[in-house]
Amino acid sequence: MSSTKPSRAPMTRWLATQRSVLEQRLQRLHARTQHIGQHQGNEAEIGVGDQADHAQVHDDDQVVADLDVRAAIGIRAIEGALARIALGTYENCAGCGNVIGHARLEVMPEATLCSHCVALSRRSK
C-alpha cells in the first residue's frame, strides 16, 4: 500500500490506455444489453406447449434477466471509472484516498478500492 496521497493526475499514456480499455468494455456491454433485450419475453413466442415448456422458457427468461442486471452493473462501474479518469481521480482509492496500484487497475480497470482496502473489507465480512 502506498502512503502517497495522489493529486489530480494529468492524462498519461497509461491513463489513455486504461480509458480505451474501459470504452471498449463499455461498447461490448451496451451491445450485450441490446442482444439480451432482443431475447427477453420469449414466453409469448412459445404458444401452445406443456407446463415443462413454459417452465423452461420462464427459467431461460430469468437467466437472461440476471445477465441484463449484471451488464447494467458493469456499465455503471465502467461509466464511474471513465468519470474518475476525466476528473483526474481514477487512481485514488475510494476507501482510503491512497493510490490504487496500476497492476490492480490493469486487471480490474473499474476498481474503486486499493488492495489494502479490499482486504480490510473482506476481513470485516
C-alpha positions in Angstrom: 0.0 0.0 0.0 1.4 3.4 -1.0 1.0 6.1 1.6 1.3 8.8 -1.0 -1.8 10.9 -1.5 -2.4 11.4 -5.2 -3.2 14.7 -6.7 -5.2 15.4 -9.8 -3.1 13.5 -12.4 -2.6 14.6 -16.0 -3.7 12.3 -18.8 -0.7 9.9 -19.3 -0.2 7.3 -21.9 -1.1 4.7 -19.3 -4.4 6.5 -18.4 -5.2 6.9 -22.1 -4.8 3.1 -22.5 -7.0 2.5 -19.5 -9.6 4.8 -20.9 -9.5 3.0 -24.2 -9.9 -0.4 -22.5 -12.9 0.9 -20.5 -14.5 2.4 -23.5 -14.2 -0.9 -25.4 -15.7 -2.8 -22.5 -18.5 -0.3 -22.3 -19.3 -0.8 -26.0 -19.3 -4.6 -25.6 -21.7 -4.3 -22.6 -24.0 -2.0 -24.4 -24.1 -4.4 -27.4 -24.7 -7.3 -24.9 -27.7 -5.5 -23.3 -29.2 -4.8 -26.8 -28.8 -8.5 -27.6 -30.3 -9.5 -24.2 -33.2 -7.2 -24.8 -34.0 -9.0 -28.0 -34.2 -12.3 -26.2 -36.3 -11.3 -23.2 -40.0 -12.2 -23.1 -39.8 -15.3 -25.2 -42.7 -16.9 -23.3 -45.2 -15.3 -25.6 -43.5 -17.0 -28.5 -43.9 -20.5 -27.2 -47.6 -20.5 -27.8 -49.1 -23.9 -27.1 -47.0 -26.2 -25.0 -47.0 -28.2 -21.9 -46.0 -26.9 -18.4 -42.4 -28.1 -18.8 -42.1 -26.0 -22.0 -43.4 -22.9 -20.2 -41.2 -23.6 -17.2 -38.1 -23.9 -19.3 -38.9 -20.6 -21.1 -39.5 -18.9 -17.7 -36.2 -20.2 -16.4 -34.4 -19.0 -19.6 -36.0 -15.6 -19.2 -34.8 -15.4 -15.6 -31.2 -16.2 -16.7 -31.5 -13.5 -19.4 -32.8 -11.0 -16.8 -30.0 -11.8 -14.5 -27.5 -11.3 -17.3 -29.1 -7.9 -18.0 -28.7 -6.9 -14.4 -25.1 -7.9 -14.4 -24.5 -5.9 -17.6 -26.2 -2.9 -16.1 -24.0 -3.1 -13.0 -20.9 -3.4 -15.2 -22.0 -0.4 -17.3 -22.4 1.8 -14.2 -19.0 0.7 -12.9 -17.2 1.5 -16.2 -19.0 4.8 -16.5 -17.8 5.6 -13.0 -14.3 4.7 -13.9 -14.4 6.9 -17.0 -15.8 9.8 -15.0 -12.9 9.4 -12.5 -10.4 9.5 -15.3 -12.0 12.7 -16.6 -11.8 14.2 -13.1 -8.2 13.1 -12.6 -9.1 10.8 -9.6 -9.1 7.4 -11.3 -6.1 6.1 -9.3 -7.5 7.3 -6.0 -8.9 4.7 -3.6 -12.4 5.5 -2.6 -11.7 3.9 0.8 -8.5 5.5 2.0 -7.6 8.0 -0.7 -4.3 6.4 -1.4 -3.1 5.3 -4.9 -4.7 2.2 -6.4 -1.8 0.3 -7.9 -1.5 0.1 -11.7 -1.3 -3.7 -11.6 -4.7 -3.8 -9.9 -6.3 -1.3 -12.3 -4.9 -3.2 -15.3 -6.6 -6.4 -14.1 -9.8 -4.6 -12.9 -9.9 -1.2 -14.6 -13.2 -0.3 -12.9 -11.8 -0.9 -9.4 -12.5 1.8 -6.8 -10.5 0.3 -3.9 -6.9 -0.4 -3.4 -5.8 -3.9 -2.5 -5.4 -2.9 1.2 -9.0 -1.6 1.4 -10.3 -4.7 -0.4 -8.5 -6.9 2.1 -9.9 -4.9 5.0 -13.5 -5.2 3.7 -13.1 -8.9 3.2 -11.9 -9.4 6.8 -14.8 -7.4 8.1 -17.4 -9.7 6.5 
